[in-house]
Amino acid sequence: MPAFISKSQAALLRKIVKRHKAGVKLGKPWDKWTDDALLRKVFVQVVVIGRAEPGERLQHDPKIARKVSVKKLSGFRNDAALQKYLHKLFANLGVRYSQGSSWKNDWKAKASARNFDVLMNAGGPTEFFRDIANRKSEEEKIAALRKALKRYGPKSARDTLIELRLAENCMALDTRIFGVLKKVGVKVSPDDIYMQIERELRVKVAKPLGIPAALLDRVLFGKYKDIKTFEV
């Protein structure tokens, strides 16, 4: 497969990352997260599809967080009741694809209810991620998340692992990061070439800077607005 990122483009990306990397830190390890926080992280990966803002509120707003605690959701008598509840919550949050649909057609609420069952059947969110953490390689961890959880794709699995400090040699490429690549002249689509772009960013940008790919991911994602106005 041909290279997509040229030497000059990689140099521009390193220049950008050097400017911002000191202000970005990786999150705390997975075993320092509470069960409730881990559950919200799993929910957020489904909620943010199509629109990120409701996911930010779900993850960080204490009032909303209490509505999706393990204790609260464990009280529902069956999956249908849980799905109805999550549908109403997601619709009120402005979650894309939940608004304007019935609870039966809300695939985000259905996937989230299913994912809650998966976590609880594993002994709870902490035990679920303990099993993930015990996998030997990052590739195995990514595959395990994608197999176990509904609506988890390459980006969702990687983002979760990076956020929980369970992976450092992968990147959760999304529209913001592809926007940064476009800014420096890299013309690619996220379709079909995910692994190739991830590898090139890891080898041509992260490695020369002496930083893990996970930190590169967080810099390009977290500082997206600053980078978009940065003169290259």
Summary of the structure (lengths in Angstrom):
residues: 232
radius of gyration: 18.5
end to end distance: 27.4
largest distance: 58.4
contacts: 720
relative contact order: 0.16
helix: 67%
strand: 0%
